């Protein structure tokens, strides 16, 4: 099996919060939205191509990450998607939305508006999310 390589666009746009043998968890570098991206370390591009064990693992993670975002941020809606039109590598967006966010009610992809996240906030979030995932393992 060849070594997993994160898509260069995801690497350029995101911070790594957690890297495990099964997945990489990213934080989109946009402080205007709580936006996580879960990247399973697989060679397939579509959800249906994942084997059942991987689907179950990823769904469990999506559920736990969704609960984490709802706990950490005041939200009106949670968007979960595996669009992949530009980045075909399998990845799952988990985006917290509020009616007063910069692009509500429209989609976040390609919307004008971005603010860098300070490095100390990324580090703190990485610690929080790792602790949350460990405490809520299934």
C-alpha positions as CSV (number, residue, x, y, z in Angstrom):
1,X,0.0,0.0,0.0
2,X,1.4,3.4,-0.9
3,X,1.8,6.2,1.6
4,X,-1.2,8.5,2.0
5,X,-0.8,12.0,0.7
6,X,-3.2,14.8,1.6
7,X,-4.5,16.7,-1.5
8,X,-2.3,19.8,-1.9
9,X,-5.4,22.1,-1.9
10,X,-6.6,20.8,1.4
11,X,-3.1,21.1,2.8
12,X,-2.8,24.7,1.6
13,X,-6.2,25.8,2.9
14,X,-6.3,24.0,6.3
15,X,-4.6,23.3,9.6
16,X,-4.1,19.7,10.7
17,X,-5.8,19.2,14.1
18,X,-5.4,15.4,14.4
19,X,-3.6,12.8,12.3
20,X,-4.3,9.1,13.0
21,X,-3.6,5.9,11.0
22,X,-7.3,6.0,9.7
23,X,-7.9,9.7,9.1
24,X,-6.7,13.3,9.2
25,X,-8.9,16.0,10.8
26,X,-8.5,19.4,9.4
27,X,-9.7,22.9,10.3
28,X,-10.4,25.2,7.4
29,X,-8.3,28.4,7.8
30,X,-11.3,30.7,8.0
31,X,-12.1,32.1,11.5
32,X,-15.5,33.2,10.2
33,X,-17.0,29.7,10.4
34,X,-16.4,26.6,12.5
35,X,-15.4,24.3,9.6
36,X,-13.8,20.9,10.1
37,X,-12.8,18.5,7.3
38,X,-12.5,14.8,7.9
39,X,-10.2,13.0,5.4
40,X,-10.3,9.2,5.6
41,X,-6.9,7.7,4.6
42,X,-8.3,5.7,1.7
43,X,-7.7,5.5,-2.0
44,X,-11.3,5.8,-3.1
45,X,-13.1,9.1,-3.9
46,X,-16.8,8.3,-3.2
47,X,-18.6,7.4,0.0
48,X,-20.2,4.3,-1.5
49,X,-16.8,3.0,-2.4
50,X,-15.7,2.9,1.3
51,X,-15.9,-0.5,2.9
52,X,-18.5,-1.0,5.6
53,X,-16.0,-0.8,8.5
54,X,-14.6,2.5,7.1
55,X,-18.1,3.9,6.6
56,X,-19.1,3.0,10.1
57,X,-15.9,4.6,11.5
58,X,-16.3,7.8,9.5
59,X,-20.0,8.1,10.4
60,X,-19.2,7.7,14.1
61,X,-16.5,10.4,13.7
62,X,-18.9,12.7,11.8
63,X,-21.5,12.3,14.6
64,X,-18.9,13.0,17.4
65,X,-17.4,16.0,15.5
66,X,-20.9,17.4,14.9
67,X,-21.7,17.1,18.6
68,X,-18.3,18.8,19.4
69,X,-19.0,21.8,17.1
70,X,-22.5,22.2,18.5
71,X,-21.0,22.1,22.0
72,X,-18.2,24.6,21.2
73,X,-20.1,27.2,19.1
74,X,-23.6,28.8,19.0
75,X,-25.1,27.5,15.8
76,X,-28.4,27.6,13.9
77,X,-27.5,24.8,11.5
78,X,-24.9,22.2,10.8
79,X,-23.9,21.4,7.2
80,X,-22.3,18.0,6.4
81,X,-21.2,17.3,2.9
82,X,-18.9,15.2,0.6
83,X,-19.1,17.4,-2.4
84,X,-15.6,16.9,-3.9
85,X,-16.1,18.6,-7.3
86,X,-12.8,20.5,-7.0
87,X,-10.9,18.2,-4.6
88,X,-11.8,14.7,-5.5
89,X,-9.9,13.1,-2.6
90,X,-12.5,11.7,-0.2
91,X,-13.2,14.3,2.5
92,X,-16.2,15.2,4.6
93,X,-17.0,18.8,5.5
94,X,-18.6,19.6,8.8
95,X,-19.6,23.3,8.9
96,X,-21.3,25.2,11.6
97,X,-23.7,27.9,10.3
98,X,-25.4,30.9,11.9
99,X,-28.0,33.1,10.4
100,X,-25.7,36.0,10.8
101,X,-22.6,34.4,9.3
102,X,-21.0,36.1,6.3
103,X,-22.7,34.0,3.6
104,X,-25.9,32.8,5.2
105,X,-28.1,31.3,3.7
106,X,-25.9,30.5,0.7
107,X,-23.2,27.9,0.5
108,X,-19.8,28.4,2.0
109,X,-17.9,27.1,-1.0
110,X,-16.5,29.9,-3.0
111,X,-18.2,32.6,-0.9
112,X,-16.3,35.9,-0.5
113,X,-15.0,36.4,3.0
114,X,-12.2,34.9,5.0
115,X,-10.2,35.6,8.1
116,X,-7.0,33.8,9.1
117,X,-7.2,31.8,12.4
118,X,-4.4,32.7,14.9
119,X,-2.0,29.9,15.5
120,X,-2.7,29.8,19.2
121,X,-6.4,29.3,18.5
122,X,-5.6,26.3,16.2
123,X,-3.4,24.8,18.9
124,X,-6.1,25.2,21.5
125,X,-8.8,23.7,19.2
126,X,-6.5,20.7,18.3
127,X,-6.2,19.9,22.0
128,X,-9.9,20.3,22.7
129,X,-11.0,18.2,19.8
130,X,-8.5,15.4,20.6
131,X,-9.6,15.4,24.2
132,X,-13.3,15.3,23.1
133,X,-12.7,12.5,20.7
134,X,-10.8,10.4,23.3
135,X,-13.5,11.0,25.9
136,X,-16.3,10.1,23.5
137,X,-14.8,7.1,21.7
138,X,-17.2,4.4,20.7
